[in-house]
Structure formats: C-alpha cells, structure tokens
Amino acid sequence: MRANLRSIVTLALLVIGAPHAYAQPRVPAEGMWALGGSIGAGVPSDPSLANGLTLAGNLERYVTPRVSIRGQLGGTWSDIVGRHFTGTMNPVFLDGNVVYNWEGGTLHPFVTGGVGMYFYRSSLNGAPATTDTKPGFNVGGGLELFYNRRTAMTFEALYHAVGHVDTPLATFNEGQFWTVGVGVKRYF
C-alpha cells in the first residue's frame, strides 16, 4: 500500500511540474543574442611562424533556434623563426559567419563558415612596423557545453584561409592559420 501511495504521489508531482518545465523557452531561440569570448592557440601554416596565443570575441544573433549570424573579432601573436631576421607577425581578424548548431541537450555541436578581413601587423627587427590587409574566409566547428540555462562553455577550431602576406623584409607565402580556443558564451 505504501509503495502504491509513493508511486501516486511521485506521478502527481511529475504531472504538476511538467507544464512548468515545458513552459521555459528553449535556448537558443529565434531572436536571441549571444556574447562570447575565448582564449587559445594560433597555429600558422607558414613554417617560419611559431605557434602563439589567440584571443577572440563574438556577438551572435539567432535567426532560428539552429542558425545564427556571428561577428568575430580576434587576434593571434606569432614569433618569426628560421629567417635571417627576428620579430613578430600579428594577424587581427574581423569575420562574419553563419553558424549552424544541433540540439543535444547540454551539448550543442556546431559548424561555421564565413568571410573576413585580416589585418597583418609585422614588427621586424631592422625594419619599420607595417601592416598588410587581406580578404579571407574561415571554416570550422566546435561544441557548446551548457552549464546553466543561458551560459555555455565553448570549444572551437577554425581554419582561416588567407593568401600571402608582404612585409618590408620578406613575403610570407602562407598567411593561413588555425585557431583553437576555449571560452564562455552567454545568451540574452
């Protein structure tokens, strides 16, 4: 008898609590915004550039629960190695992307692609600091891990395809690079 009473009370609590759980809006939802930031590594394709630190910030607008438009501003710092000069190469990128995510409960895998402008600043020993601006595109993907309803930890890898980069002392024939980062994203 007690087991039956417990079962009835449990079932009643589930039925009463269910409308409240279903009434909560889904995240992400159409019309939502998200703001995020990440830190990670930049991995250049050119063999005379070393791996370096990457920082990026994102602003996203959801046009559907699965599709968003994202603006990303980021930068990478790489030391020049194996050349007859030393210095640094710092690409700063401003990208516009389309992002598609899959619903997976607390896990949301996603893919992204878009175009951008890449501003390469070179600081070379023995030469004045210069910049070279190039168009490019990027593709990648990642995973969002929700740890509460409106906040997620992000993991992302992006390939940035850019042509050669000119500096006063040399041309870097492989301007493309990877960025791999971990970050936080907040929905509002």
Beta strands, then each sheet from edge to edge (+ up, - down):
strand 1: 33-44
strand 2: 52-62
strand 3: 67-76
strand 4: 78-79
strand 5: 87-101
strand 6: 107-124
strand 7: 130-148
strand 8: 151-162
strand 9: 165-166
strand 10: 171-172
strand 11: 177-187
sheet 1: 4+ 5- 3+ 2- 1+ 11- 8+ 7- 6+
sheet 2: 9+ 10-
end
